[in-house]
């Protein structure tokens, strides 16, 4: 284990959009995705579980659609995400993630069809759901997820001791806690206005409701790019290391690098064999 200085690196956004039916999730996602892709919708793919709703907006530009039909298992979602990555997409819209949890062939239906101990069954299902989350969180693409919201209720006891259901707001139809995995989560109302319920970017927190647009995507893209390109710095450091002729030179060069580069796993994995192949010094020069 080794401490390092905190450094914000370039990032890929993990953006969630949630709304009730008719809240404009798909339309808003396409607009934001266009901004994230620099205005080029051909670099955007929509994984569509909403019965062809993505095709309703084809007049907006040449984005790509990957229809996903039942069963909505976590593995099929992962396969769809991988297919979009392999096609060179810059932005992937998963519209929606609700079906992975509460759809035909989704986690809840799988659980309800299992026999035996419920707790033991969840032990086998949770890793499957986690692989779905990991595919979203670890993708090299910008990811926008949409999720349905529904009225949530809780049982309250009145003065006569009778329990009655009481409305307590809207709830996202996915596994509890998904929002906490995201960089940014926007809640859309029936007029398509958005407010942030979580915002690590700082762009929208505390701001009044707004209508998502292509400009929203551009703002988010600027935030994503306003950081260090660590991979590029590692590439540059390795390129220099390959020109060095002694172990001492390698040590001296590495000492000049920022600690987030010095401690980068890829740099060390590639630098070690280079280092081991070199002599300590040349021409019997004393080691420093």
NUKE-101186 format. One record per residue (C-alpha): residue number from 0; residue in one letter; y, x, z negated. Coordinates in steps of 0.25 Angstrom, whole numbers, padded with zeros to 4 digits. Last residue first. Layout:
residues N
    k  r     py     px     pz
  NUM  a      Y      X      Z
...
//
This chain:
residues 288
    k  r     py     px     pz
  287  x   0033   0099   0033
  286  x   0020   0105   0038
  285  x   0022   0120   0042
  284  x   0022   0122   0057
  283  x   0008   0128   0061
  282  x   0011   0126   0076
  281  x   0011   0111   0074
  280  x   0009   0103   0061
  279  x  -0001   0094   0054
  278  x  -0009   0093   0067
  277  x  -0010   0079   0073
  276  x  -0022   0070   0076
  275  x  -0021   0064   0062
  274  x  -0007   0059   0064
  273  x  -0010   0052   0077
  272  x  -0023   0046   0070
  271  x  -0014   0041   0059
  270  x  -0002   0036   0067
  269  x  -0010   0024   0074
  268  x  -0014   0017   0061
  267  x  -0002   0022   0054
  266  x   0008   0015   0064
  265  x  -0001   0003   0065
  264  x  -0001   0001   0050
  263  x   0014   0002   0048
  262  x   0017   0011   0036
  261  x   0027   0021   0043
  260  x   0033   0010   0051
  259  x   0037   0001   0040
  258  x   0041   0014   0032
  257  x   0051   0017   0043
  256  x   0047   0030   0050
  255  x   0053   0043   0047
  254  x   0041   0047   0039
  253  x   0032   0044   0050
  252  x   0039   0055   0059
  251  x   0037   0066   0048
  250  x   0023   0062   0046
  249  x   0020   0063   0061
  248  x   0027   0076   0063
  247  x   0019   0082   0051
  246  x   0006   0077   0058
  245  x   0010   0085   0070
  244  x   0012   0082   0085
  243  x   0021   0070   0086
  242  x   0022   0062   0099
  241  x   0012   0051   0095
  240  x   0020   0049   0082
  239  x   0032   0045   0090
  238  x   0025   0034   0098
  237  x   0019   0030   0084
  236  x   0033   0028   0078
  235  x   0038   0020   0090
  234  x   0026   0011   0090
  233  x   0028   0009   0075
  232  x   0043   0005   0078
  231  x   0039  -0004   0089
  230  x   0029  -0011   0079
  229  x   0039  -0012   0068
  228  x   0049  -0020   0077
  227  x   0059  -0021   0065
  226  x   0066  -0034   0063
  225  x   0076  -0044   0070
  224  x   0065  -0048   0080
  223  x   0060  -0060   0072
  222  x   0074  -0064   0068
  221  x   0078  -0064   0083
  220  x   0066  -0072   0086
  219  x   0070  -0082   0076
  218  x   0084  -0084   0081
  217  x   0078  -0085   0095
  216  x   0068  -0096   0091
  215  x   0079  -0104   0085
  214  x   0088  -0102   0097
  213  x   0076  -0109   0105
  212  x   0079  -0121   0096
  211  x   0075  -0127   0083
  210  x   0085  -0138   0079
  209  x   0092  -0135   0066
  208  x   0091  -0139   0051
  207  x   0101  -0132   0042
  206  x   0099  -0117   0038
  205  x   0094  -0113   0024
  204  x   0083  -0105   0031
  203  x   0084  -0104   0046
  202  x   0086  -0089   0050
  201  x   0081  -0083   0037
  200  x   0068  -0078   0044
  199  x   0059  -0081   0033
  198  x   0061  -0096   0034
  197  x   0053  -0107   0028
  196  x   0057  -0122   0028
  195  x   0067  -0120   0039
  194  x   0074  -0132   0045
  193  x   0072  -0138   0058
  192  x   0078  -0150   0066
  191  x   0069  -0157   0076
  190  x   0074  -0170   0072
  189  x   0061  -0174   0066
  188  x   0063  -0162   0056
  187  x   0058  -0148   0059
  186  x   0053  -0138   0048
  185  x   0055  -0124   0052
  184  x   0046  -0113   0046
  183  x   0049  -0098   0047
  182  x   0041  -0085   0045
  181  x   0028  -0093   0043
  180  x   0017  -0091   0033
  179  x   0024  -0099   0022
  178  x   0024  -0111   0031
  177  x   0008  -0111   0032
  176  x   0008  -0114   0017
  175  x   0000  -0127   0017
  174  x  -0009  -0128   0029
  173  x  -0004  -0136   0040
  172  x   0003  -0150   0041
  171  x   0017  -0146   0036
  170  x   0022  -0156   0025
  169  x   0033  -0165   0025
  168  x   0040  -0171   0013
  167  x   0035  -0176  -0001
  166  x   0031  -0190   0002
  165  x   0025  -0197  -0010
  164  x   0011  -0202  -0011
  163  x   0008  -0211  -0023
  162  x   0001  -0208  -0036
  161  x   0001  -0219  -0047
  160  x   0004  -0216  -0061
  159  x   0014  -0227  -0063
  158  x   0026  -0218  -0063
  157  x   0022  -0213  -0050
  156  x   0012  -0201  -0047
  155  x   0015  -0193  -0034
  154  x   0005  -0189  -0023
  153  x   0011  -0180  -0012
  152  x   0015  -0183   0002
  151  x   0018  -0175   0014
  150  x   0024  -0180   0027
  149  x   0019  -0172   0039
  148  x   0023  -0160   0046
  147  x   0017  -0154   0058
  146  x   0016  -0139   0061
  145  x   0022  -0130   0072
  144  x   0020  -0115   0072
  143  x   0029  -0105   0079
  142  x   0023  -0091   0081
  141  x   0030  -0078   0086
  140  x   0019  -0070   0092
  139  x   0012  -0057   0087
  138  x   0003  -0067   0079
  137  x   0000  -0063   0064
  136  x   0006  -0076   0057
  135  x   0000  -0086   0067
  134  x  -0014  -0080   0069
  133  x  -0014  -0077   0054
  132  x  -0011  -0092   0051
  131  x  -0023  -0096   0060
  130  x  -0032  -0085   0053
  129  x  -0028  -0091   0039
  128  x  -0033  -0105   0044
  127  x  -0046  -0099   0046
  126  x  -0046  -0092   0033
  125  x  -0043  -0105   0026
  124  x  -0054  -0112   0032
  123  x  -0066  -0104   0026
  122  x  -0061  -0104   0012
  121  x  -0056  -0119   0014
  120  x  -0071  -0123   0015
  119  x  -0074  -0116   0002
  118  x  -0064  -0125  -0005
  117  x  -0069  -0137   0002
  116  x  -0083  -0135  -0002
  115  x  -0094  -0140   0008
  114  x  -0092  -0147   0021
  113  x  -0081  -0144   0031
  112  x  -0075  -0155   0040
  111  x  -0063  -0157   0031
  110  x  -0060  -0142   0032
  109  x  -0061  -0142   0047
  108  x  -0051  -0153   0047
  107  x  -0041  -0147   0038
  106  x  -0042  -0133   0046
  105  x  -0040  -0139   0060
  104  x  -0051  -0145   0069
  103  x  -0042  -0157   0072
  102  x  -0029  -0154   0065
  101  x  -0024  -0152   0051
  100  x  -0023  -0137   0049
   99  x  -0024  -0131   0063
   98  x  -0018  -0144   0068
   97  x  -0005  -0141   0060
   96  x  -0002  -0128   0067
   95  x   0005  -0135   0079
   94  x   0011  -0131   0088
   93  x   0008  -0116   0087
   92  x   0019  -0110   0095
   91  x   0017  -0095   0099
   90  x   0028  -0086   0103
   89  x   0028  -0073   0111
   88  x   0016  -0077   0119
   87  x   0008  -0065   0126
   86  x  -0004  -0073   0130
   85  x  -0013  -0066   0120
   84  x  -0004  -0072   0109
   83  x  -0005  -0086   0114
   82  x  -0020  -0085   0114
   81  x  -0020  -0079   0100
   80  x  -0012  -0091   0095
   79  x  -0022  -0100   0102
   78  x  -0034  -0093   0096
   77  x  -0028  -0094   0082
   76  x  -0026  -0109   0084
   75  x  -0040  -0111   0088
   74  x  -0045  -0103   0076
   73  x  -0037  -0111   0066
   72  x  -0044  -0124   0071
   71  x  -0037  -0134   0079
   70  x  -0049  -0141   0085
   69  x  -0043  -0146   0093
   68  x  -0033  -0143   0104
   67  x  -0023  -0131   0106
   66  x  -0015  -0131   0118
   65  x  -0009  -0118   0122
   64  x   0005  -0120   0128
   63  x   0014  -0109   0134
   62  x   0029  -0110   0136
   61  x   0035  -0112   0149
   60  x   0048  -0119   0146
   59  x   0055  -0131   0139
   58  x   0050  -0141   0149
   57  x   0036  -0138   0143
   56  x   0040  -0146   0130
   55  x   0029  -0157   0130
   54  x   0019  -0146   0133
   53  x   0019  -0142   0118
   52  x   0015  -0156   0114
   51  x   0002  -0154   0121
   50  x  -0007  -0161   0110
   49  x   0000  -0154   0098
   48  x  -0009  -0142   0096
   47  x  -0001  -0133   0106
   46  x  -0001  -0118   0104
   45  x   0012  -0116   0111
   44  x   0015  -0102   0118
   43  x   0028  -0096   0120
   42  x   0031  -0084   0129
   41  x   0033  -0093   0141
   40  x   0044  -0099   0133
   39  x   0053  -0087   0135
   38  x   0066  -0089   0128
   37  x   0065  -0077   0119
   36  x   0051  -0081   0115
   35  x   0056  -0084   0101
   34  x   0067  -0093   0107
   33  x   0057  -0100   0115
   32  x   0048  -0102   0103
   31  x   0059  -0109   0095
   30  x   0061  -0119   0107
   29  x   0046  -0121   0108
   28  x   0044  -0123   0093
   27  x   0055  -0133   0092
   26  x   0048  -0141   0103
   25  x   0035  -0141   0096
   24  x   0040  -0144   0082
   23  x   0049  -0155   0086
   22  x   0049  -0164   0074
   21  x   0041  -0175   0081
   20  x   0029  -0175   0072
   19  x   0034  -0169   0059
   18  x   0039  -0155   0059
   17  x   0035  -0140   0056
   16  x   0039  -0127   0064
   15  x   0034  -0114   0059
   14  x   0038  -0100   0064
   13  x   0031  -0087   0062
   12  x   0040  -0078   0069
   11  x   0036  -0064   0074
   10  x   0042  -0053   0067
    9  x   0050  -0040   0069
    8  x   0050  -0033   0056
    7  x   0057  -0035   0043
    6  x   0056  -0022   0034
    5  x   0052  -0021   0019
    4  x   0051  -0007   0015
    3  x   0037  -0002   0013
    2  x   0028  -0001   0001
    1  x   0014   0005   0003
    0  x   0000   0000   0000
//
